[in-house]
Amino acid sequence: MNMLRQKGFTLMEVLLVVLLMGLAAAAVTLSMSGAGKARALERTAQQFMQSVELVLDETVMSGDFVGIVVEKDHYKFVFYDEGKWKPLKNDRLLGEREMAPDVEMTLVVEGLPLVQDDEEDTSSWTDDGPFIEKTAEEKKKFPEPQIFLFPSGEMSAFELMFSGQDDSGNTIDVAVIGDAFGRMLLGRDIDGK
């Protein structure tokens, strides 16, 4: 019995090599184009949306109040427990998210800018009574959120702008708009007009 052995590549091996070459070419094209930074900014905004949707679903199931603290260079989720807002810790998916050095966030909640000129540094979410002033250390340890996620599936209406610059120095903006019913979109109009 003399068995002949064929030499060459199978169709699967050839298709796998073609696929890998195509993926490598696409990665090089995306990294070399000026639209790469705009896409990266859009991915950051989409990651924020997906995290909020995940947490909002969890609040509906658990019945807990959760909030989002937004600063210029990072955001984090906090939960309401024992009269204080406490940050989520040791959570790889929902832990504090730092923005890239050239990315800045601007938040408008229900039509109002994040910081008002006449705003006092007080908290309205305490069990001890309304508007109890917090020290700087307490604010850092128990940050108060600007966006609230409710167990009913609702949330504070907001517009969160992710801003960066392209290679030419032009400003790139990507907005995440959320309405009171828990819906979010990339863009400026929640109704799609």
Secondary structure, 3 states (H helix, E strand, C coil): CCCCCCCCCCHHHHHHHHHHHHHHHHHHHHHHCCHHHHHHHHHHHHHHHHHHHHHHHHHHHHCCCEEEEECCCEEEEEEEECCEEEECCCCCCCCCEECCCCCEEEEEECCEECCCCCCCCEECCCCCCCCEECCHHHHHHCCCCCEEECCCCCECCEEEEEEEECCCCCEEEEEEEECCCCCEEECCCCCCC
